[in-house]
Amino acid sequence: MRLTYGLVPIVAGLDKFTHLLTDWSAYLNPALVHALPFSAGTFMHLVGLIEIVAGVLVLFRPRIGAWVVMAWLLAVAASLLASGHYLDVAVRDVVMAIGAWALARLSTGGQHS
C-alpha cells in the first residue's frame, strides 16, 4: 500500500508537467478556474508539486503522508462533485481516500492516534 499511495501521486504529479497521461486541466471545476488569479496550467503545476511532495511523504513517512494523500483525494473528489462532472472519478477518489485512511491507520504500528 505504501508503494501504491507513494508512487501514484508522484506519477500523477509529474504528469501535470508532461501531459503524457491526460489533460489534467479538463478535470478542473470551471468555477475554480474563473476564480484563480493565474492560469489553469499554473494551477495544475502547483497541484503537481503538491502531489509529488505528498507521494514522497507517503514513501518516507507513511504515518503522516497517508493522511495528506487521503485529505487531498477527498478535496479532489469534492471539487469534482461540486462541478457535476467526472462523477465516476470522484467516486474512485473517495474509494482511494479510504485506502489511504487504511494505510494511515496501519502505519501507526499499533499506536493509538
C-alpha angles and dihedrals in degrees: 000000000000092000093047096049091041102045100037094059090045092052092045090047093051090048090060083073100039104034091210094136102036147323097275094190088069087071094057118113105248091224089057092049091054092049095051118107089214139034125297088243092057090048091052090051089054089048089051092053091049091050092049092050091046091051093049089048090054091050095051104023106023093167090065101024095056090058090050092050091046092052091045093051091049090050091051091048091049091051092050092047091049091052092050090226133106092018090163089059090048090055091047091051091051089052090048089049089056089053090050089050089053090050090050091052093046091048093063088081093224093314117130115234 
